Every structure is written in structure tokens, then in C-alpha cells.
Amino acid sequence: MEHSIGETFSPSEETRQELQDILSGLVQRQQKAREIMAQLPSIEDVSAAVHEAWMNSKRSAGVHSRKSENGEELMVPYAHLSEAAKDLDRVTVRTVYASIGKALGLPHQV
């Protein structure tokens, strides 16, 4: 059945129920996805672990010093890095977390 522009569309009760069920399912899925995301470790904790893994990888390749573009030594414990250097690891973790959220169907979050 075709409708003209400006004509009010009134779905059947069955269609309304189907739409309500779909919407309810989507809301529940987003709620579950947010619960999963909330259980992930903090960005700071994972950033420290990423940095440690990066250092271990470099050391196993025989690299014992790596400097940033501004000359800061990066082959030090995460806690001793400048905020700018820590942000290098944080960006990695935020990107991974955003990808997880996207895979779970969440809208993009910063």
C-alpha cells in the first residue's frame, strides 16, 4: 500500500510490537556492551603494560635506548615518562578500546 507525502502512516499493532521488540533488543545489546567495556582495565594500567611489552620487545632485539623526537629517553619505566610520552601508549590503548566498542555495536566514543 502506497502513501502520499504528508499522509500519516499508522502501522498495525503487530508491526508496532515487532518494532518495539527490535528497539528493546538494541537497547539491551548496548547496555550489555557498555557493561563489558566498563569491565576493561583502566587505560592507564593497560598503557603501562603496553609500554613494558614494547620495552621488552626492543631489549630482546638488542635495543637498549630509544629517544623520542624531542630527545626524551623512552626505555624507562612508564611511571618515569613525561605525559607526552605516556600519551603515545594511551593512544594505542584508546584505539584498541574504541575498536572493541565498535565491534560490540557501540557508537564512537573518545
HELIX and SHEET records of a PDB file:
HELIX    1   1 GLU A   13  ALA A   38  1                                  26    
HELIX    2   2 ILE A   43  SER A   60  1                                  18    
HELIX    3   3 TYR A   78  HIS A   80  5                                   3    
HELIX    4   4 GLU A   83  ALA A  103  1                                  21    
END                                                                             
